[in-house]
Amino acid sequence: CARGTFSAAGASFCAACDSAIGETSGVGSSSCGICDVSYLFDPISGSCQRCSRFYPGADCSSTGRTLRNIALKRGYWRAHQLSKDFKKCPVYDFCLGGNDTASQCRDGHYGPYCSLCIEQWFMALDEGCRECEPPSVAFFLIFVACIMAVVVVLFILK
């Protein structure tokens, strides 16, 4: 049988999958067990759901999309790989999208909506998380000079 059709066990003909509800099949299938383009399998209802209506942040540009393998569009975030709750990020550029929730945030970002900075990074108001620079030699010399000045003042006052 061709894609989008199936042949039940023992049948000598191919029947069409119900594309009105988003079902399709691969070549030579015995059932319509995958969702078509623009649909995502919802494990709660046990059926294919239209992405544009129920999952606006999902990239449903290929067949067989499930919560486990769906990629999010750029600008969207979700808490874990089985979450149906696709959230639009307040700052579009912080959320890279994709399928791997561990790498869905821009470098230096993590957490809900990719809005937190990882250790050794800070939030720059104009551009998101930036890496902290190591203390400069000049800062160290100024610190040592201040300590020496305090020591000299205490010595003089004694």
Secondary structure, 3 states (H helix, E strand, C coil): CCCCEECCCCCCCCEECCHHHCEECCCCCCCCCEECCCEEEECCCCEEEEHHHHCCCEECCCCCCCCCCCEECCCEECCCCCCCCCEECCCHHHECCECCHHHCECCCEECHHHCEECCCEEEECCCEEEECCCCCHHHHHHHHHHHHHHHHHHHHHC
